[in-house]
Structure formats: structure tokens, C-alpha cells
Amino acid sequence: MVHPETGEFIKDQTPKIWLTSAEMGLGHLRAAYPLLGLAGGELLIAGEQETASAAERRQWRLFRQTYESLSRVRRIPGIGLFLYGLLEKAQNISPYYPFRDLSQPSFQVDFVKYLVKKGMGRQLAQKVQEERRPVVTTFYALAIALEEYTDLPVYCVICDADFNRVWVAEDPKQSRIMYFAPCSHAWRRLRQYGVPDERIFVTGFPLPLENIGDPTMNILRRDLAQRLHRLDVTGRFAVVHGAQARNYLGEEWEAFPEGKLSLTFAVGGAGAQVEIGAAIIRGLKSHLEEGRIRLNLVAGLRPEVRDYFLQVLREEGLDKLATGQPGADAVEILYADNFPEYFTKFNRLMARTDLLWTKPSELSFYCGLGIPVIIAPPIGPHEVYNQQWLMEIGAGYPQQNPKHCGDWIFELLEEGRFTLMAWNGFLYGRTLGVYKIAEVIRTGKMVREINPLRR
């Protein structure tokens, strides 16, 4: 998963880690995959045969079913919203203001502690003790278990701008878990939960090195320059912000743009919000037929979602534009049989994506690649805060009626709104998460930067 142009720096300079995660949709795995280069290409996933006993696997299935229920239950006729409200309450995040001490353990913390005492994570802990290395995990329950069952250094990657108290140990001041925060909002929340400053590092979310390149962001600067030119249909951005863009992007800014405007709609890992994708297909039909835009539909690992999109394309007579042949490639469906294949395909797609339409999951942080985000309705309290963060930094825009997306997308394009969102995401969304995480593991500290090219 590590791009050949970028992987050697990471592997040569940084001590090897154990990398662990959990399959809860795609979010926690997405945070882990860019870090594979630090772990020698090995990712230990909780609940699998190698990492869990039969009893532990039952516990992990319960976790996964609860997550997927939250994503899907809203669609149940009649009682969906009621059930969603109950599940959402279990994941509730306390109001951010006023600033106050929230270190007191919640019932969710007590529940995870109970599961760990019952053995959840024990077999995985035995595995990582085969060789003494730092452990990096992207799932809170694993961090708690690894601290309980090992004496290894434990780092936890936070996957959202805000999150439940369950992400932090029962006694945060005595715990030795260290945290990689994606943004300053997450850093302040960790402090409210009682985590001392010296155990919080604002690294940014670990974005794929395939999309960033070396520490100078050679690949990102090239892709962003192309994207900005495609989005800047009136030339206004070049006039107003061209000097700043040239300062940050260098000679890449002068390159002539290739390809046509490309919109990617990404369904959640649990298959949520497929109906939005259908509305997008219908709303963009005339624009697709006229060759004004490319549409990429991300079905992930869900064959039923892929088949649904194919059916809608056939119904609209657009399947002829989804063959992948020259002149008939205006629509693409991204589907994969396994996680490595999916992340490889998805990262390649991001390199040529100009607009990303998705619920405000961990993909919110992909604005750091300079990709403007059209925000689908959030699912769960953490996504509400991710949406708020995106809008605060000016990198996202809440979707309007998807049926009319052919109107409002092109209006925003003409107004130059998407170009500014792309630029704001690059300036204010942290990009070098993998390199910053490697810096902490290598040196035990991290230099805080303001320059967008160094953070």
C-alpha cells in the first residue's frame, strides 16, 4: 500500500510498529492502511482467526452489528428514526461548550472495560508481545485492551473531529495511551476527557502516501494544481489567488489541466445512503450525456450496492456510458472484493477526483488533499461534528436536493465556490499525518507547524 516513491523514507527512518485495527465499516481500516509502511506491511485486524479466540470473535461481531445498525436502521419504515435515536444516544457526545472537566468515566467506558476484563483483545495482545515494538491502533477498545494486557507503548489514532468519552481510558491521567489527533478540535476534546497534553499529538489524519508523495508533497501539489484549474471554470481563482497558489504549489501551478471535471460519490462502509447515489445519477443525466462531467460511484465491498447502481444506470439508459471504453467512460463504479484492493483503487480515484460527495465520516479529512467535500446527511453524532469542522475551515458544503444536483453543482462551480473549498482544505486541513506519526514514533515528540506544506 506504500507508494514506491515515498515508502523508503518511512521504512528506513522509523522503528517498526505493530499496527492494529477493527472492521467497523471502513473508517478505522482507512486510518490504518496508510500506516502499513511503518508496520512492514502487516495489519492485525481484531476479531479474525489469528487475533481472537471464539469468545472474542463473538464480542467483535456484536460491536460490528451495533455499528452497522446505526448506519442502516434509519431506513426501516415506521420505526427507523426511533431506533436510530436510541442507538445514537448510546454514542452520544457531550456538548463541546462550555469547556469543563469530562474525565469522569461514562457507562460506555465501563462497558468496554467489562469486555476487556472478559478477555476481549487478549489474544491480539499475546500476538504483539512476540516482538517488542510500539503498537498503533485505530480503534479505542483495542487501545484499552493493549494497555491492559501488555507493557508496550500504545498509540491510538483518533478518526473524527469529535468523539465519545469511550475513546479514552477509565483513568486518563494514569493511562499510558498516547493519542494522534486529526485536528485541534479533537485535541481540545481529549483535554476535556482528562488526557494530559504530553500524550496528545495533533498529527492530522493519516492520509494515503500515494496521494501525497514525499515530505515535500510532490504528488499532492501536482494533483491539486490540476484540480484547481479544472474547478476554476471562470479563471477568477487564478486572478485572485494565483500568486498564493504559485507560492505553495511551485511550478506545478503552471501545468495545463488534463481531463474533465470528476465527481465521486462514496457510499458508507455499511452501505448507507445508496438512494442519494441514484438521485445523483438522475440529476446529472444530461450533463453525463453531454460529456460535461465524469461520475464515479464508490460501492466499496458491497456487491448489492454495485448491482443497485448498475440497475439505476440501465433504467436511465446510461449503462452505455459505463463500459470503460474510450468515449463510453463517463460513469465508473468502484467495487472491490477485499480491503487492500478497495483502498488501492480508492486512492487512485482520489488523485483524479475534483469533488467528493460523501457523508462526513473520516473521509472529511480528505479535504486535506485539496478535494472539496459535498456533505451528505451525517449518521451519528461524530459525523455531525465532522460536518461542523468541514464548514468551519471552509472545505465543505452541505448537499442540496440531490435530484437537482445538475443545477446547483454547476452554479457553485461558476461562482468559484468549489475552488475556494479545495484551497481551504489544503491550507487548513492537515495533510502530513503519516509523516507526523512517524516523527513521534521516531523521536517521541513532534514539531508543530503552521505552514501548510509542513503539517
C-alpha positions as CSV (number, residue, x, y, z in Angstrom):
1,M,0.0,0.0,0.0
2,V,3.0,2.4,0.3
3,H,3.8,4.3,-2.9
4,P,7.3,3.3,-4.1
5,E,8.4,7.0,-4.3
6,T,7.6,7.6,-0.7
7,G,7.9,4.4,1.3
8,E,11.7,4.2,1.7
9,F,11.8,7.4,3.9
10,I,9.3,5.9,6.3
11,K,10.8,2.4,6.5
12,D,14.4,3.5,6.8
13,Q,14.0,6.2,9.4
14,T,11.3,4.9,11.8
15,P,11.2,1.9,14.2
16,K,8.9,-0.8,13.1
17,I,5.5,-0.8,14.8
18,W,2.6,-3.2,15.4
19,L,-0.5,-1.9,13.6
20,T,-3.9,-3.0,14.7
21,S,-7.5,-2.0,13.8
22,A,-11.1,-3.3,13.7
23,E,-13.6,-3.8,10.9
24,M,-16.3,-1.3,11.8
25,G,-17.4,-0.1,8.4
26,L,-14.3,1.3,6.6
27,G,-13.3,4.2,8.8
28,H,-10.9,2.6,11.2
29,L,-9.3,0.5,8.5
30,R,-9.0,3.6,6.3
31,A,-7.0,5.2,9.1
32,A,-4.7,2.2,9.4
33,Y,-3.8,1.4,5.7
34,P,-1.6,4.5,5.1
35,L,0.5,3.4,8.1
36,L,1.3,-0.1,6.7
37,G,4.7,1.1,5.7
38,L,5.6,1.6,9.4
39,A,4.4,-2.0,10.2
40,G,6.3,-3.9,7.5
41,G,3.0,-4.3,5.5
42,E,1.3,-6.2,8.3
43,L,-2.1,-5.2,9.8
44,L,-3.7,-7.1,12.6
45,I,-7.5,-6.9,12.5
46,A,-9.4,-7.6,15.7
47,G,-11.9,-10.4,15.6
48,E,-10.1,-12.5,12.9
49,Q,-8.9,-16.1,13.4
50,E,-5.3,-15.1,14.0
51,T,-6.1,-12.4,16.6
52,A,-9.1,-13.6,18.6
53,S,-10.5,-16.6,20.3
54,A,-14.0,-17.9,19.5
55,A,-15.4,-16.0,22.5
56,E,-13.6,-12.8,21.4
57,R,-14.9,-13.2,17.9
58,R,-18.5,-13.2,19.2
59,Q,-17.7,-9.9,21.1
60,W,-16.3,-8.3,17.9
61,R,-19.4,-9.4,15.9
62,L,-21.6,-7.6,18.5
63,F,-19.5,-4.4,18.1
64,R,-19.8,-4.6,14.3
65,Q,-23.5,-5.3,14.3
66,T,-24.1,-2.3,16.5
67,Y,-22.2,0.0,14.2
68,E,-23.9,-1.3,11.1
69,S,-27.3,-1.0,12.8
70,L,-26.7,2.7,13.4
71,S,-25.9,3.2,9.7
72,R,-28.9,1.3,8.3
73,V,-31.7,1.5,10.9
74,R,-33.0,4.9,9.7
75,R,-34.3,3.3,6.5
76,I,-36.7,0.9,8.4
77,P,-40.2,2.1,7.7
78,G,-42.2,3.5,10.6
79,I,-39.8,2.8,13.5
80,G,-36.4,3.6,11.8
81,L,-36.0,7.1,13.2
82,F,-37.0,5.9,16.7
83,L,-34.5,3.1,16.7
84,Y,-31.8,5.4,15.3
85,G,-32.4,7.8,18.2
86,L,-31.8,5.0,20.7
87,L,-28.6,3.9,19.1
88,E,-27.4,7.4,18.6
89,K,-27.9,8.1,22.3
90,A,-25.5,5.2,23.1
91,Q,-22.8,7.0,21.1
92,N,-23.7,10.5,22.4
93,I,-21.1,13.2,22.5
94,S,-21.4,15.8,25.3
95,P,-21.8,19.4,24.1
96,Y,-18.4,21.0,23.3
97,Y,-19.1,24.2,25.2
98,P,-18.7,25.2,28.0
99,F,-15.1,23.9,28.5
100,R,-15.2,21.7,31.5
101,D,-13.8,18.5,33.1
102,L,-15.4,15.4,31.4
103,S,-12.8,12.9,32.7
104,Q,-15.4,11.0,34.8
105,P,-15.9,7.6,33.1
106,S,-19.2,7.1,31.2
107,F,-21.2,3.9,31.0
108,Q,-19.7,3.2,27.6
109,V,-16.2,3.3,29.2
110,D,-17.4,0.9,31.9
111,F,-18.8,-1.5,29.2
112,V,-15.6,-1.6,27.3
113,K,-13.7,-2.2,30.5
114,Y,-16.0,-5.1,31.3
115,L,-15.5,-6.6,27.8
116,V,-11.7,-6.3,28.2
117,K,-11.8,-8.0,31.6
118,K,-13.8,-10.8,29.9
119,G,-10.9,-11.3,27.5
120,M,-11.6,-9.0,24.5
121,G,-8.3,-8.3,22.9
122,R,-6.3,-10.8,24.9
123,Q,-5.2,-13.0,22.0
124,L,-4.2,-10.0,19.9
125,A,-2.1,-8.7,22.9
126,Q,-0.4,-12.1,23.0
127,K,0.5,-11.8,19.3
128,V,2.1,-8.3,19.6
129,Q,4.2,-9.4,22.6
130,E,6.1,-11.8,20.2
131,E,8.4,-8.8,19.4
132,R,8.8,-5.6,21.4
133,R,7.6,-2.8,19.2
134,P,5.3,0.3,19.7
135,V,1.7,-0.5,19.0
136,V,-0.5,1.8,16.9
137,T,-4.2,1.2,16.8
138,T,-7.1,3.0,15.1
139,F,-9.8,1.6,17.4
140,Y,-10.5,2.7,21.0
141,A,-11.3,-0.8,22.5
142,L,-8.0,-2.2,21.2
143,A,-6.1,0.7,22.8
144,I,-7.7,-0.1,26.2
145,A,-7.1,-3.9,25.8
146,L,-3.5,-3.4,24.7
147,E,-2.8,-1.2,27.7
148,E,-4.4,-3.8,30.0
149,Y,-2.6,-6.9,28.6
150,T,0.8,-5.6,27.5
151,D,3.5,-3.2,28.7
152,L,4.2,-1.9,25.2
153,P,3.9,1.7,24.2
154,V,0.4,2.2,22.8
155,Y,-0.7,4.9,20.4
156,C,-4.3,5.5,19.4
157,V,-5.3,7.3,16.1
158,I,-8.5,9.4,16.6
159,C,-10.7,9.1,13.5
160,D,-13.1,12.0,13.9
161,A,-13.1,15.7,14.8
162,D,-15.1,14.9,18.0
163,F,-15.8,11.6,19.7
164,N,-17.4,9.8,22.7
165,R,-15.7,9.5,26.1
166,V,-15.3,5.8,25.3
167,W,-12.1,6.6,23.3
168,V,-10.2,7.4,26.5
169,A,-9.2,5.1,29.3
170,E,-11.1,5.0,32.6
171,D,-8.3,6.9,34.4
172,P,-6.8,9.1,31.7
173,K,-4.2,10.7,33.8
174,Q,-2.7,7.3,34.9
175,S,-3.1,5.7,31.5
176,R,-0.1,5.5,29.2
177,I,-2.1,5.6,25.9
178,M,-0.9,8.3,23.6
179,Y,-3.2,9.9,21.0
180,F,-2.8,11.1,17.4
181,A,-5.4,13.8,16.9
182,P,-6.6,14.8,13.4
183,C,-7.3,18.4,14.3
184,S,-7.2,20.9,17.1
185,H,-10.9,20.3,18.0
186,A,-10.0,16.7,18.8
187,W,-7.0,17.8,20.8
188,R,-9.2,20.1,23.0
189,R,-11.8,17.3,23.4
190,L,-9.0,14.9,24.6
191,R,-8.0,17.5,27.2
192,Q,-11.6,17.8,28.4
193,Y,-11.6,14.0,28.8
194,G,-8.5,14.3,31.1
195,V,-5.7,13.3,28.8
196,P,-2.5,15.3,29.6
197,D,-1.0,17.5,26.9
198,E,2.2,15.5,26.7
199,R,0.3,12.4,25.5
200,I,-1.6,14.2,22.7
201,F,0.0,14.9,19.3
202,V,-2.0,16.9,16.6
203,T,-0.6,14.9,13.6
204,G,-3.6,15.2,11.3
205,F,-5.5,12.2,9.9
206,P,-3.2,9.7,8.2
207,L,-3.8,10.3,4.5
208,P,-2.6,7.9,1.8
209,L,1.0,8.5,0.8
210,E,0.0,7.5,-2.8
211,N,-1.9,10.9,-2.8
212,I,0.8,12.9,-1.0
213,G,4.2,11.7,-2.2
214,D,7.4,12.6,-0.3
215,P,7.5,15.0,2.6
216,T,7.5,17.9,0.1
217,M,4.1,16.7,-1.1
218,N,5.3,16.3,-4.7
219,I,2.3,14.2,-5.8
220,L,-0.3,16.2,-3.9
221,R,1.0,19.5,-5.3
222,R,0.8,18.2,-8.9
223,D,-2.8,16.7,-8.4
224,L,-4.0,19.8,-6.6
225,A,-2.8,22.2,-9.3
226,Q,-4.7,20.1,-11.9
227,R,-7.8,20.1,-9.8
228,L,-7.8,23.8,-9.1
229,H,-7.5,24.6,-12.8
230,R,-10.4,22.2,-13.6
231,L,-12.6,23.8,-10.9
232,D,-11.7,27.3,-11.9
233,V,-14.0,27.5,-14.9
234,T,-14.2,31.3,-14.9
235,G,-10.5,31.9,-14.1
236,R,-11.4,34.0,-11.1
237,F,-9.3,31.9,-8.6
238,A,-6.2,32.3,-10.8
239,V,-6.6,36.1,-10.8
240,V,-7.3,36.5,-7.1
241,H,-5.3,33.6,-5.5
242,G,-2.8,32.7,-8.3
243,A,0.2,34.2,-6.6
244,Q,-0.5,32.3,-3.4
245,A,-1.1,29.1,-5.3
246,R,2.2,29.5,-7.2
247,N,4.0,30.1,-3.8
248,Y,2.7,26.8,-2.4
249,L,2.5,24.6,-5.4
250,G,5.6,25.8,-7.3
251,E,6.0,25.0,-11.0
252,E,3.1,22.5,-10.8
253,W,0.8,25.5,-10.8
254,E,1.8,26.3,-14.4
255,A,0.8,22.9,-15.8
256,F,-2.1,22.8,-18.3
257,P,-5.1,20.8,-16.8
258,E,-5.8,17.3,-18.1
259,G,-9.2,15.5,-18.2
260,K,-12.7,16.7,-17.4
261,L,-14.4,17.5,-14.2
262,S,-14.8,14.4,-12.0
263,L,-17.4,13.9,-9.2
264,T,-17.0,10.9,-6.8
265,F,-19.9,9.7,-4.6
266,A,-18.8,7.4,-1.8
267,V,-21.3,5.2,-0.1
268,G,-20.6,4.5,3.6
269,G,-18.9,1.2,4.6
270,A,-22.2,-0.2,5.8
271,G,-23.9,0.6,2.5
272,A,-25.8,3.6,3.8
273,Q,-27.3,6.3,1.6
274,V,-27.4,4.4,-1.7
275,E,-30.5,6.3,-2.6
276,I,-28.5,9.5,-2.8
277,G,-26.3,7.9,-5.4
278,A,-29.4,7.0,-7.5
279,A,-30.6,10.7,-7.3
280,I,-27.2,11.9,-8.4
281,I,-27.3,9.6,-11.5
282,R,-30.7,11.0,-12.5
283,G,-29.8,14.6,-11.6
284,L,-26.6,14.6,-13.7
285,K,-28.0,12.5,-16.6
286,S,-28.0,15.3,-19.2
287,H,-24.5,16.5,-18.2
288,L,-23.2,13.0,-18.4
289,E,-24.6,12.5,-21.9
290,E,-23.1,15.9,-23.0
291,G,-19.7,14.9,-21.6
292,R,-19.5,17.8,-19.1
293,I,-18.6,15.7,-16.1
294,R,-17.4,12.2,-15.0
295,L,-19.3,10.4,-12.2
296,N,-17.6,7.8,-10.0
297,L,-19.8,5.7,-7.8
298,V,-18.0,4.0,-4.9
299,A,-19.8,0.8,-3.9
300,G,-16.9,-0.3,-1.7
301,L,-17.1,-4.0,-0.8
302,R,-20.9,-4.2,-1.2
303,P,-22.0,-6.2,-4.3
304,E,-25.6,-5.3,-3.6
305,V,-24.7,-1.6,-3.8
306,R,-22.8,-2.2,-7.1
307,D,-25.7,-4.0,-8.5
308,Y,-28.1,-1.3,-7.4
309,F,-26.1,1.4,-9.2
310,L,-25.9,-0.7,-12.3
311,Q,-29.7,-1.2,-12.3
312,V,-30.3,2.6,-12.0
313,L,-27.8,3.3,-14.8
314,R,-29.7,0.8,-17.0
315,E,-33.1,2.3,-16.1
316,E,-31.8,5.7,-17.2
317,G,-30.1,4.4,-20.3
318,L,-26.7,5.4,-19.0
319,D,-25.2,2.0,-18.8
320,K,-23.7,2.6,-22.3
321,L,-21.5,5.3,-20.6
322,A,-20.1,2.9,-18.0
323,T,-18.3,0.4,-20.2
324,G,-14.9,1.8,-19.5
325,Q,-14.2,2.1,-23.2
326,P,-12.9,5.4,-24.8
327,G,-15.9,7.7,-25.3
328,A,-18.0,5.5,-23.1
329,D,-16.4,6.0,-19.7
330,A,-18.4,8.9,-18.2
331,V,-19.5,6.7,-15.3
332,E,-17.4,4.4,-13.3
333,I,-18.4,2.1,-10.4
334,L,-15.7,1.3,-7.9
335,Y,-16.1,-2.1,-6.4
336,A,-13.6,-4.5,-4.8
337,D,-13.6,-7.9,-3.3
338,N,-11.2,-7.1,-0.4
339,F,-9.9,-4.2,1.6
340,P,-6.4,-3.9,0.1
341,E,-7.9,-3.9,-3.4
342,Y,-10.5,-1.3,-2.3
343,F,-8.1,1.1,-0.7
344,T,-5.7,0.9,-3.7
345,K,-8.5,1.6,-6.2
346,F,-10.0,4.4,-4.0
347,N,-6.7,6.2,-3.5
348,R,-6.0,6.1,-7.3
349,L,-9.5,7.5,-7.8
350,M,-8.9,10.4,-5.3
351,A,-5.9,11.5,-7.5
352,R,-8.4,12.4,-10.3
353,T,-11.4,13.4,-8.2
354,D,-12.4,17.1,-8.2
355,L,-15.5,16.9,-6.0
356,L,-16.1,14.3,-3.2
357,W,-19.7,13.7,-2.2
358,T,-19.9,11.7,1.0
359,K,-21.4,11.6,4.5
360,P,-19.0,13.4,6.9
361,S,-17.1,10.3,8.0
362,E,-13.3,10.0,8.3
363,L,-13.4,11.0,4.6
364,S,-14.0,14.6,5.8
365,F,-10.2,14.7,6.4
366,Y,-9.5,14.0,2.7
367,C,-10.2,17.7,2.2
368,G,-6.6,18.0,3.2
369,L,-5.7,16.6,-0.2
370,G,-7.4,19.7,-1.7
371,I,-10.7,18.0,-2.5
372,P,-13.9,19.9,-1.8
373,V,-16.5,17.9,0.1
374,I,-20.2,17.9,-0.7
375,I,-21.6,16.8,2.6
376,A,-24.4,14.1,2.7
377,P,-26.5,14.0,5.9
378,P,-24.4,12.8,8.8
379,I,-25.1,9.5,10.5
380,G,-24.2,9.6,14.2
381,P,-23.0,12.4,16.5
382,H,-19.4,12.2,15.5
383,E,-20.3,12.9,11.9
384,V,-22.3,16.0,12.9
385,Y,-19.1,17.3,14.4
386,N,-17.1,16.3,11.3
387,Q,-19.5,18.3,9.2
388,Q,-19.2,21.3,11.6
389,W,-15.4,21.1,11.3
390,L,-15.5,21.0,7.5
391,M,-17.7,24.0,7.3
392,E,-15.6,25.9,9.9
393,I,-12.5,25.6,7.8
394,G,-14.5,26.3,4.6
395,A,-13.8,23.0,2.9
396,G,-17.3,21.5,2.7
397,Y,-20.8,22.4,1.6
398,P,-24.0,20.6,2.7
399,Q,-25.7,18.9,-0.2
400,Q,-28.8,20.5,-1.6
401,N,-31.6,18.3,-3.1
402,P,-29.7,15.6,-4.9
403,K,-32.4,15.4,-7.6
404,H,-31.4,18.9,-8.7
405,C,-27.7,18.4,-8.4
406,G,-27.2,19.1,-12.1
407,D,-28.3,22.7,-11.3
408,W,-26.7,23.6,-8.0
409,I,-23.3,21.8,-8.7
410,F,-22.7,23.8,-11.8
411,E,-24.0,27.0,-10.2
412,L,-21.4,26.6,-7.4
413,L,-18.8,25.8,-10.0
414,E,-19.5,29.0,-11.9
415,E,-19.4,31.0,-8.6
416,G,-16.0,29.6,-7.8
417,R,-17.1,28.1,-4.5
418,F,-15.6,24.7,-5.1
419,T,-12.2,26.1,-6.0
420,L,-12.1,28.0,-2.7
421,M,-13.2,24.9,-0.8
422,A,-10.4,22.9,-2.4
423,W,-7.9,25.6,-1.5
424,N,-9.2,26.0,2.1
425,G,-9.0,22.2,2.6
426,F,-5.3,22.2,1.6
427,L,-4.5,25.2,3.7
428,Y,-6.3,24.3,6.9
429,G,-6.8,20.5,6.8
430,R,-3.6,18.8,7.9
431,T,-2.0,16.6,5.3
432,L,1.2,15.0,6.5
433,G,-0.4,12.7,9.1
434,V,1.7,9.7,8.3
435,Y,5.0,11.6,8.4
436,K,4.0,13.3,11.7
437,I,3.0,9.9,13.3
438,A,6.4,8.5,12.1
439,E,8.1,11.6,13.7
440,V,6.5,10.9,17.0
441,I,7.4,7.2,17.0
442,R,10.9,8.0,15.9
443,T,11.7,10.9,18.3
444,G,9.0,10.8,21.0
445,K,7.9,14.4,20.1
446,M,6.5,16.4,17.2
447,V,7.3,19.9,15.9
448,R,4.0,21.9,15.5
449,E,3.9,23.6,12.1
450,I,1.8,26.4,10.7
451,N,3.0,26.2,7.1
452,P,0.5,24.0,5.1
453,L,3.5,22.4,3.3
454,R,4.9,21.1,6.6
455,R,1.9,19.8,8.5
